[in-house]
Amino acid sequence: MTLIARTRARAVETLSLDSPHNRNALSAALVGELADALTDVGEDTGVRAIVLTHSGNTFSAGADLKDPPRPEALVALLRQIIELPKPVVARVTGHVRAGGLGLLAACDIAVAATDATFAFTEVRIGVAPAVISLPILPRTDPRALARHYLTGERFAASEAVATGLLTTCDSDVDKALDPILEGLRRSAPDALAETKRLLTARVLEAFDRDAADLTALSARLFSSPQAREGMTAFLERRDPAWVV
């Protein structure tokens, strides 16, 4: 069973996260299949741009706690999106949690429905948004992000735009995407690649500088007693022991 659905229209390839049974959680299998699909479209001269979207009411619920990807695999996927020589546009009509926000931040342009919600839920299960910080921190407002990182609260699409996680939000996502995709179709492929390189230089500096440390931090936290309690509590639908 494929976890990534693919369609193409006028040189725009749409890759859809299609694992509704776990709300498109980032399992090892999904991360691997998405990486393979991105490699394929990255080498296809018939593709001008990629839209990354989803089935169901959730873009991604974050890491699959039953089958999590290795931190190194997630780092590689996020870097692959950033280094792809073609623009990647996120289309979000549902909710985004934890690691799913890393995918969103890795994309060059991100558009969401106004009723979508977002949350960095890592602290609530005893870990930290370590690896996903690589694309997020260089692209967002530090003061706004601090509240979301530290509290795990849900926030609205309008706040995600103000924070820098989204490019824009609209009640009609496809209407908002139309001029963006039309602009990409009218742009020269080599010029798009070089312009994207300019835009992602600072983000890639963060990968070069911090990827090893954040990968180690992620692995350490996920194996900690607090994380075991937090993940068990999440799966059992109860509060973890530290809640006061």
Secondary structure, DSSP 8 states (H G I E B T S, - for coil): --SEEEEEETTEEEEEE--GGGTT-B-HHHHHHHHHHHHHHHT-TT-SEEEEEESTTEEE-SB-SSS---HHHHHHHHHHHHH-SS-EEEEESSEEETHHHHHHHHSSEEEEETT-EEE--GGGGT----TTHHHHGGGS-HHHHHHHHHH---EEHHHHHHHTS-SEEESSHHHHHHHHHHHHHTS-HHHHHHHHHHHHHHHHHHHHHHHHHHHHHHHHHHTSHHHHHHHHHHHTTS--TT--
